Amino acid sequence: KYLETDSMPRHKKAAIEVIYQGEESPPFKKLFQEWDEKLFKTPRNVENMRKLLFK
């Protein structure tokens, strides 16, 4: 439903893939310049979140 109402132009037969956290392929990771393999492997405590948000 979201894709049907989104204003971004897409071909009606565009492929949609589901990517699960921790199973990202190398081509997918290349789309994100600052991909961090360790991001979700460290505990989410306040100090780690500050480092993440205020780099």
mmCIF file of the N, C-alpha and C atoms, coordinates in Angstrom:
data_MODEL
# 
_entry.id   MODEL 
# 
loop_
_atom_site.group_PDB 
_atom_site.id 
_atom_site.type_symbol 
_atom_site.label_atom_id 
_atom_site.label_alt_id 
_atom_site.label_comp_id 
_atom_site.label_asym_id 
_atom_site.label_entity_id 
_atom_site.label_seq_id 
_atom_site.pdbx_PDB_ins_code 
_atom_site.Cartn_x 
_atom_site.Cartn_y 
_atom_site.Cartn_z 
_atom_site.occupancy 
_atom_site.B_iso_or_equiv 
_atom_site.pdbx_formal_charge 
_atom_site.auth_seq_id 
_atom_site.auth_comp_id 
_atom_site.auth_asym_id 
_atom_site.auth_atom_id 
_atom_site.pdbx_PDB_model_num 
ATOM 1   N N  . LYS A 1 1  ? 0.825  -1.194  0.000   1.00 0.00 ? 1  LYS A N  1 
ATOM 2   C CA . LYS A 1 1  ? 0.000  0.000   0.000   1.00 0.00 ? 1  LYS A CA 1 
ATOM 3   C C  . LYS A 1 1  ? 0.873  1.263   0.000   1.00 0.00 ? 1  LYS A C  1 
ATOM 4   N N  . TYR A 1 2  ? 1.956  1.275   0.789   1.00 0.00 ? 2  TYR A N  1 
ATOM 5   C CA . TYR A 1 2  ? 2.836  2.443   0.830   1.00 0.00 ? 2  TYR A CA 1 
ATOM 6   C C  . TYR A 1 2  ? 3.379  2.756   -0.559  1.00 0.00 ? 2  TYR A C  1 
ATOM 7   N N  . LEU A 1 3  ? 3.851  1.736   -1.251  1.00 0.00 ? 3  LEU A N  1 
ATOM 8   C CA . LEU A 1 3  ? 4.439  1.965   -2.567  1.00 0.00 ? 3  LEU A CA 1 
ATOM 9   C C  . LEU A 1 3  ? 3.425  2.511   -3.556  1.00 0.00 ? 3  LEU A C  1 
ATOM 10  N N  . GLU A 1 4  ? 2.179  2.140   -3.404  1.00 0.00 ? 4  GLU A N  1 
ATOM 11  C CA . GLU A 1 4  ? 1.131  2.639   -4.297  1.00 0.00 ? 4  GLU A CA 1 
ATOM 12  C C  . GLU A 1 4  ? 0.866  4.125   -4.085  1.00 0.00 ? 4  GLU A C  1 
ATOM 13  N N  . THR A 1 5  ? 1.074  4.621   -2.864  1.00 0.00 ? 5  THR A N  1 
ATOM 14  C CA . THR A 1 5  ? 0.781  6.022   -2.560  1.00 0.00 ? 5  THR A CA 1 
ATOM 15  C C  . THR A 1 5  ? 2.026  6.907   -2.531  1.00 0.00 ? 5  THR A C  1 
ATOM 16  N N  . ASP A 1 6  ? 3.208  6.319   -2.624  1.00 0.00 ? 6  ASP A N  1 
ATOM 17  C CA . ASP A 1 6  ? 4.453  7.087   -2.594  1.00 0.00 ? 6  ASP A CA 1 
ATOM 18  C C  . ASP A 1 6  ? 4.578  7.919   -3.865  1.00 0.00 ? 6  ASP A C  1 
ATOM 19  N N  . SER A 1 7  ? 5.111  9.124   -3.739  1.00 0.00 ? 7  SER A N  1 
ATOM 20  C CA . SER A 1 7  ? 5.226  10.018  -4.898  1.00 0.00 ? 7  SER A CA 1 
ATOM 21  C C  . SER A 1 7  ? 6.443  9.715   -5.772  1.00 0.00 ? 7  SER A C  1 
ATOM 22  N N  . MET A 1 8  ? 7.348  8.872   -5.309  1.00 0.00 ? 8  MET A N  1 
ATOM 23  C CA . MET A 1 8  ? 8.533  8.536   -6.094  1.00 0.00 ? 8  MET A CA 1 
ATOM 24  C C  . MET A 1 8  ? 8.123  7.677   -7.302  1.00 0.00 ? 8  MET A C  1 
ATOM 25  N N  . PRO A 1 9  ? 8.565  8.078   -8.509  1.00 0.00 ? 9  PRO A N  1 
ATOM 26  C CA . PRO A 1 9  ? 8.168  7.298   -9.689  1.00 0.00 ? 9  PRO A CA 1 
ATOM 27  C C  . PRO A 1 9  ? 8.839  5.921   -9.702  1.00 0.00 ? 9  PRO A C  1 
ATOM 28  N N  . ARG A 1 10 ? 8.036  4.880   -9.880  1.00 0.00 ? 10 ARG A N  1 
ATOM 29  C CA . ARG A 1 10 ? 8.524  3.506   -9.967  1.00 0.00 ? 10 ARG A CA 1 
ATOM 30  C C  . ARG A 1 10 ? 7.744  2.782   -11.053 1.00 0.00 ? 10 ARG A C  1 
ATOM 31  N N  . HIS A 1 11 ? 8.404  1.866   -11.695 1.00 0.00 ? 11 HIS A N  1 
ATOM 32  C CA . HIS A 1 11 ? 7.712  1.007   -12.653 1.00 0.00 ? 11 HIS A CA 1 
ATOM 33  C C  . HIS A 1 11 ? 6.791  0.087   -11.859 1.00 0.00 ? 11 HIS A C  1 
ATOM 34  N N  . LYS A 1 12 ? 5.615  -0.176  -12.371 1.00 0.00 ? 12 LYS A N  1 
ATOM 35  C CA . LYS A 1 12 ? 4.647  -1.009  -11.642 1.00 0.00 ? 12 LYS A CA 1 
ATOM 36  C C  . LYS A 1 12 ? 5.151  -2.423  -11.404 1.00 0.00 ? 12 LYS A C  1 
ATOM 37  N N  . LYS A 1 13 ? 6.102  -2.864  -12.199 1.00 0.00 ? 13 LYS A N  1 
ATOM 38  C CA . LYS A 1 13 ? 6.643  -4.215  -12.037 1.00 0.00 ? 13 LYS A CA 1 
ATOM 39  C C  . LYS A 1 13 ? 8.026  -4.198  -11.381 1.00 0.00 ? 13 LYS A C  1 
ATOM 40  N N  . ALA A 1 14 ? 8.367  -3.108  -10.700 1.00 0.00 ? 14 ALA A N  1 
ATOM 41  C CA . ALA A 1 14 ? 9.666  -3.018  -10.031 1.00 0.00 ? 14 ALA A CA 1 
ATOM 42  C C  . ALA A 1 14 ? 9.782  -4.118  -8.976  1.00 0.00 ? 14 ALA A C  1 
ATOM 43  N N  . ALA A 1 15 ? 10.957 -4.726  -8.901  1.00 0.00 ? 15 ALA A N  1 
ATOM 44  C CA . ALA A 1 15 ? 11.189 -5.798  -7.925  1.00 0.00 ? 15 ALA A CA 1 
ATOM 45  C C  . ALA A 1 15 ? 11.288 -5.210  -6.518  1.00 0.00 ? 15 ALA A C  1 
ATOM 46  N N  . ILE A 1 16 ? 10.730 -5.923  -5.570  1.00 0.00 ? 16 ILE A N  1 
ATOM 47  C CA . ILE A 1 16 ? 10.803 -5.530  -4.164  1.00 0.00 ? 16 ILE A CA 1 
ATOM 48  C C  . ILE A 1 16 ? 11.452 -6.681  -3.417  1.00 0.00 ? 16 ILE A C  1 
ATOM 49  N N  . GLU A 1 17 ? 12.507 -6.376  -2.679  1.00 0.00 ? 17 GLU A N  1 
ATOM 50  C CA . GLU A 1 17 ? 13.204 -7.405  -1.915  1.00 0.00 ? 17 GLU A CA 1 
ATOM 51  C C  . GLU A 1 17 ? 13.052 -7.142  -0.431  1.00 0.00 ? 17 GLU A C  1 
ATOM 52  N N  . VAL A 1 18 ? 12.977 -8.208  0.338   1.00 0.00 ? 18 VAL A N  1 
ATOM 53  C CA . VAL A 1 18 ? 12.961 -8.105  1.793   1.00 0.00 ? 18 VAL A CA 1 
ATOM 54  C C  . VAL A 1 18 ? 14.363 -8.463  2.265   1.00 0.00 ? 18 VAL A C  1 
ATOM 55  N N  . ILE A 1 19 ? 14.992 -7.546  2.992   1.00 0.00 ? 19 ILE A N  1 
ATOM 56  C CA . ILE A 1 19 ? 16.344 -7.761  3.503   1.00 0.00 ? 19 ILE A CA 1 
ATOM 57  C C  . ILE A 1 19 ? 16.254 -7.840  5.023   1.00 0.00 ? 19 ILE A C  1 
ATOM 58  N N  . TYR A 1 20 ? 16.671 -8.948  5.582   1.00 0.00 ? 20 TYR A N  1 
ATOM 59  C CA . TYR A 1 20 ? 16.615 -9.115  7.036   1.00 0.00 ? 20 TYR A CA 1 
ATOM 60  C C  . TYR A 1 20 ? 17.897 -8.617  7.684   1.00 0.00 ? 20 TYR A C  1 
ATOM 61  N N  . GLN A 1 21 ? 17.756 -8.011  8.865   1.00 0.00 ? 21 GLN A N  1 
ATOM 62  C CA . GLN A 1 21 ? 18.899 -7.498  9.607   1.00 0.00 ? 21 GLN A CA 1 
ATOM 63  C C  . GLN A 1 21 ? 19.888 -8.622  9.867   1.00 0.00 ? 21 GLN A C  1 
ATOM 64  N N  . GLY A 1 22 ? 21.153 -8.355  9.541   1.00 0.00 ? 22 GLY A N  1 
ATOM 65  C CA . GLY A 1 22 ? 22.203 -9.344  9.735   1.00 0.00 ? 22 GLY A CA 1 
ATOM 66  C C  . GLY A 1 22 ? 22.431 -10.228 8.521   1.00 0.00 ? 22 GLY A C  1 
ATOM 67  N N  . GLU A 1 23 ? 21.572 -10.124 7.515   1.00 0.00 ? 23 GLU A N  1 
ATOM 68  C CA . GLU A 1 23 ? 21.693 -10.948 6.311   1.00 0.00 ? 23 GLU A CA 1 
ATOM 69  C C  . GLU A 1 23 ? 21.854 -10.089 5.057   1.00 0.00 ? 23 GLU A C  1 
ATOM 70  N N  . GLU A 1 24 ? 22.349 -8.866  5.220   1.00 0.00 ? 24 GLU A N  1 
ATOM 71  C CA . GLU A 1 24 ? 22.492 -7.942  4.102   1.00 0.00 ? 24 GLU A CA 1 
ATOM 72  C C  . GLU A 1 24 ? 23.593 -8.436  3.163   1.00 0.00 ? 24 GLU A C  1 
ATOM 73  N N  . SER A 1 25 ? 23.340 -8.359  1.878   1.00 0.00 ? 25 SER A N  1 
ATOM 74  C CA . SER A 1 25 ? 24.320 -8.790  0.876   1.00 0.00 ? 25 SER A CA 1 
ATOM 75  C C  . SER A 1 25 ? 25.334 -7.673  0.625   1.00 0.00 ? 25 SER A C  1 
ATOM 76  N N  . PRO A 1 26 ? 26.535 -8.023  0.129   1.00 0.00 ? 26 PRO A N  1 
ATOM 77  C CA . PRO A 1 26 ? 27.520 -6.986  -0.192  1.00 0.00 ? 26 PRO A CA 1 
ATOM 78  C C  . PRO A 1 26 ? 26.989 -5.918  -1.157  1.00 0.00 ? 26 PRO A C  1 
ATOM 79  N N  . PRO A 1 27 ? 26.249 -6.277  -2.226  1.00 0.00 ? 27 PRO A N  1 
ATOM 80  C CA . PRO A 1 27 ? 25.719 -5.217  -3.102  1.00 0.00 ? 27 PRO A CA 1 
ATOM 81  C C  . PRO A 1 27 ? 24.778 -4.256  -2.362  1.00 0.00 ? 27 PRO A C  1 
ATOM 82  N N  . PHE A 1 28 ? 23.979 -4.779  -1.442  1.00 0.00 ? 28 PHE A N  1 
ATOM 83  C CA . PHE A 1 28 ? 23.084 -3.927  -0.652  1.00 0.00 ? 28 PHE A CA 1 
ATOM 84  C C  . PHE A 1 28 ? 23.899 -2.979  0.225   1.00 0.00 ? 28 PHE A C  1 
ATOM 85  N N  . LYS A 1 29 ? 24.932 -3.491  0.875   1.00 0.00 ? 29 LYS A N  1 
ATOM 86  C CA . LYS A 1 29 ? 25.766 -2.679  1.771   1.00 0.00 ? 29 LYS A CA 1 
ATOM 87  C C  . LYS A 1 29 ? 26.477 -1.562  1.018   1.00 0.00 ? 29 LYS A C  1 
ATOM 88  N N  . LYS A 1 30 ? 26.808 -1.802  -0.247  1.00 0.00 ? 30 LYS A N  1 
ATOM 89  C CA . LYS A 1 30 ? 27.494 -0.781  -1.049  1.00 0.00 ? 30 LYS A CA 1 
ATOM 90  C C  . LYS A 1 30 ? 26.625 0.452   -1.287  1.00 0.00 ? 30 LYS A C  1 
ATOM 91  N N  . LEU A 1 31 ? 25.313 0.316   -1.109  1.00 0.00 ? 31 LEU A N  1 
ATOM 92  C CA . LEU A 1 31 ? 24.413 1.454   -1.285  1.00 0.00 ? 31 LEU A CA 1 
ATOM 93  C C  . LEU A 1 31 ? 24.543 2.463   -0.145  1.00 0.00 ? 31 LEU A C  1 
ATOM 94  N N  . PHE A 1 32 ? 25.174 2.057   0.944   1.00 0.00 ? 32 PHE A N  1 
ATOM 95  C CA . PHE A 1 32 ? 25.299 2.897   2.134   1.00 0.00 ? 32 PHE A CA 1 
ATOM 96  C C  . PHE A 1 32 ? 26.776 3.122   2.434   1.00 0.00 ? 32 PHE A C  1 
ATOM 97  N N  . GLN A 1 33 ? 27.233 4.331   2.160   1.00 0.00 ? 33 GLN A N  1 
ATOM 98  C CA . GLN A 1 33 ? 28.649 4.665   2.230   1.00 0.00 ? 33 GLN A CA 1 
ATOM 99  C C  . GLN A 1 33 ? 29.283 4.353   3.590   1.00 0.00 ? 33 GLN A C  1 
ATOM 100 N N  . GLU A 1 34 ? 28.574 4.616   4.666   1.00 0.00 ? 34 GLU A N  1 
ATOM 101 C CA . GLU A 1 34 ? 29.158 4.419   5.996   1.00 0.00 ? 34 GLU A CA 1 
ATOM 102 C C  . GLU A 1 34 ? 28.578 3.192   6.698   1.00 0.00 ? 34 GLU A C  1 
ATOM 103 N N  . TRP A 1 35 ? 28.419 2.098   5.986   1.00 0.00 ? 35 TRP A N  1 
ATOM 104 C CA . TRP A 1 35 ? 27.865 0.869   6.567   1.00 0.00 ? 35 TRP A CA 1 
ATOM 105 C C  . TRP A 1 35 ? 28.742 0.421   7.736   1.00 0.00 ? 35 TRP A C  1 
ATOM 106 N N  . ASP A 1 36 ? 28.125 0.131   8.860   1.00 0.00 ? 36 ASP A N  1 
ATOM 107 C CA . ASP A 1 36 ? 28.855 -0.292  10.055  1.00 0.00 ? 36 ASP A CA 1 
ATOM 108 C C  . ASP A 1 36 ? 28.401 -1.694  10.451  1.00 0.00 ? 36 ASP A C  1 
ATOM 109 N N  . GLU A 1 37 ? 29.264 -2.675  10.238  1.00 0.00 ? 37 GLU A N  1 
ATOM 110 C CA . GLU A 1 37 ? 28.943 -4.069  10.559  1.00 0.00 ? 37 GLU A CA 1 
ATOM 111 C C  . GLU A 1 37 ? 28.650 -4.269  12.045  1.00 0.00 ? 37 GLU A C  1 
ATOM 112 N N  . LYS A 1 38 ? 29.241 -3.432  12.887  1.00 0.00 ? 38 LYS A N  1 
ATOM 113 C CA . LYS A 1 38 ? 29.131 -3.608  14.339  1.00 0.00 ? 38 LYS A CA 1 
ATOM 114 C C  . LYS A 1 38 ? 27.949 -2.860  14.951  1.00 0.00 ? 38 LYS A C  1 
ATOM 115 N N  . LEU A 1 39 ? 27.227 -2.086  14.167  1.00 0.00 ? 39 LEU A N  1 
ATOM 116 C CA . LEU A 1 39 ? 26.202 -1.193  14.701  1.00 0.00 ? 39 LEU A CA 1 
ATOM 117 C C  . LEU A 1 39 ? 25.205 -1.889  15.614  1.00 0.00 ? 39 LEU A C  1 
ATOM 118 N N  . PHE A 1 40 ? 24.659 -3.002  15.199  1.00 0.00 ? 40 PHE A N  1 
ATOM 119 C CA . PHE A 1 40 ? 23.640 -3.666  16.010  1.00 0.00 ? 40 PHE A CA 1 
ATOM 120 C C  . PHE A 1 40 ? 24.191 -4.835  16.819  1.00 0.00 ? 40 PHE A C  1 
ATOM 121 N N  . LYS A 1 41 ? 25.514 -4.970  16.844  1.00 0.00 ? 41 LYS A N  1 
ATOM 122 C CA . LYS A 1 41 ? 26.122 -6.036  17.641  1.00 0.00 ? 41 LYS A CA 1 
ATOM 123 C C  . LYS A 1 41 ? 26.566 -5.527  19.004  1.00 0.00 ? 41 LYS A C  1 
ATOM 124 N N  . THR A 1 42 ? 26.625 -4.203  19.174  1.00 0.00 ? 42 THR A N  1 
ATOM 125 C CA . THR A 1 42 ? 26.998 -3.635  20.469  1.00 0.00 ? 42 THR A CA 1 
ATOM 126 C C  . THR A 1 42 ? 25.732 -3.353  21.265  1.00 0.00 ? 42 THR A C  1 
ATOM 127 N N  . PRO A 1 43 ? 25.811 -3.444  22.592  1.00 0.00 ? 43 PRO A N  1 
ATOM 128 C CA . PRO A 1 43 ? 24.624 -3.168  23.417  1.00 0.00 ? 43 PRO A CA 1 
ATOM 129 C C  . PRO A 1 43 ? 24.111 -1.744  23.192  1.00 0.00 ? 43 PRO A C  1 
ATOM 130 N N  . ARG A 1 44 ? 22.809 -1.577  23.246  1.00 0.00 ? 44 ARG A N  1 
ATOM 131 C CA . ARG A 1 44 ? 22.211 -0.252  23.042  1.00 0.00 ? 44 ARG A CA 1 
ATOM 132 C C  . ARG A 1 44 ? 22.055 0.473   24.370  1.00 0.00 ? 44 ARG A C  1 
ATOM 133 N N  . ASN A 1 45 ? 23.163 0.833   24.962  1.00 0.00 ? 45 ASN A N  1 
ATOM 134 C CA . ASN A 1 45 ? 23.078 1.624   26.184  1.00 0.00 ? 45 ASN A CA 1 
ATOM 135 C C  . ASN A 1 45 ? 23.174 3.101   25.817  1.00 0.00 ? 45 ASN A C  1 
ATOM 136 N N  . VAL A 1 46 ? 22.986 3.955   26.781  1.00 0.00 ? 46 VAL A N  1 
ATOM 137 C CA . VAL A 1 46 ? 22.953 5.403   26.528  1.00 0.00 ? 46 VAL A CA 1 
ATOM 138 C C  . VAL A 1 46 ? 24.261 5.887   25.912  1.00 0.00 ? 46 VAL A C  1 
ATOM 139 N N  . GLU A 1 47 ? 25.379 5.427   26.414  1.00 0.00 ? 47 GLU A N  1 
ATOM 140 C CA . GLU A 1 47 ? 26.672 5.890   25.902  1.00 0.00 ? 47 GLU A CA 1 
ATOM 141 C C  . GLU A 1 47 ? 26.861 5.494   24.432  1.00 0.00 ? 47 GLU A C  1 
ATOM 142 N N  . ASN A 1 48 ? 26.525 4.274   24.088  1.00 0.00 ? 48 ASN A N  1 
ATOM 143 C CA . ASN A 1 48 ? 26.654 3.843   22.691  1.00 0.00 ? 48 ASN A CA 1 
ATOM 144 C C  . ASN A 1 48 ? 25.699 4.602   21.777  1.00 0.00 ? 48 ASN A C  1 
ATOM 145 N N  . MET A 1 49 ? 24.501 4.896   22.243  1.00 0.00 ? 49 MET A N  1 
ATOM 146 C CA . MET A 1 49 ? 23.551 5.655   21.429  1.00 0.00 ? 49 MET A CA 1 
ATOM 147 C C  . MET A 1 49 ? 24.035 7.087   21.228  1.00 0.00 ? 49 MET A C  1 
ATOM 148 N N  . ARG A 1 50 ? 24.651 7.681   22.233  1.00 0.00 ? 50 ARG A N  1 
ATOM 149 C CA . ARG A 1 50 ? 25.214 9.038   22.071  1.00 0.00 ? 50 ARG A CA 1 
ATOM 150 C C  . ARG A 1 50 ? 26.297 9.040   21.004  1.00 0.00 ? 50 ARG A C  1 
ATOM 151 N N  . LYS A 1 51 ? 27.164 8.029   21.040  1.00 0.00 ? 51 LYS A N  1 
ATOM 152 C CA . LYS A 1 51 ? 28.226 7.935   20.035  1.00 0.00 ? 51 LYS A CA 1 
ATOM 153 C C  . LYS A 1 51 ? 27.626 7.810   18.638  1.00 0.00 ? 51 LYS A C  1 
ATOM 154 N N  . LEU A 1 52 ? 26.572 7.031   18.535  1.00 0.00 ? 52 LEU A N  1 
ATOM 155 C CA . LEU A 1 52 ? 25.921 6.820   17.248  1.00 0.00 ? 52 LEU A CA 1 
ATOM 156 C C  . LEU A 1 52 ? 25.257 8.097   16.736  1.00 0.00 ? 52 LEU A C  1 
ATOM 157 N N  . LEU A 1 53 ? 24.550 8.796   17.609  1.00 0.00 ? 53 LEU A N  1 
ATOM 158 C CA . LEU A 1 53 ? 23.777 9.969   17.202  1.00 0.00 ? 53 LEU A CA 1 
ATOM 159 C C  . LEU A 1 53 ? 24.600 11.237  17.048  1.00 0.00 ? 53 LEU A C  1 
ATOM 160 N N  . PHE A 1 54 ? 25.685 11.355  17.803  1.00 0.00 ? 54 PHE A N  1 
ATOM 161 C CA . PHE A 1 54 ? 26.437 12.615  17.816  1.00 0.00 ? 54 PHE A CA 1 
ATOM 162 C C  . PHE A 1 54 ? 27.862 12.441  17.324  1.00 0.00 ? 54 PHE A C  1 
ATOM 163 N N  . LYS A 1 55 ? 28.053 11.686  16.245  1.00 0.00 ? 55 LYS A N  1 
ATOM 164 C CA . LYS A 1 55 ? 29.396 11.494  15.670  1.00 0.00 ? 55 LYS A CA 1 
ATOM 165 C C  . LYS A 1 55 ? 29.938 12.816  15.190  1.00 0.00 ? 55 LYS A C  1 
# 
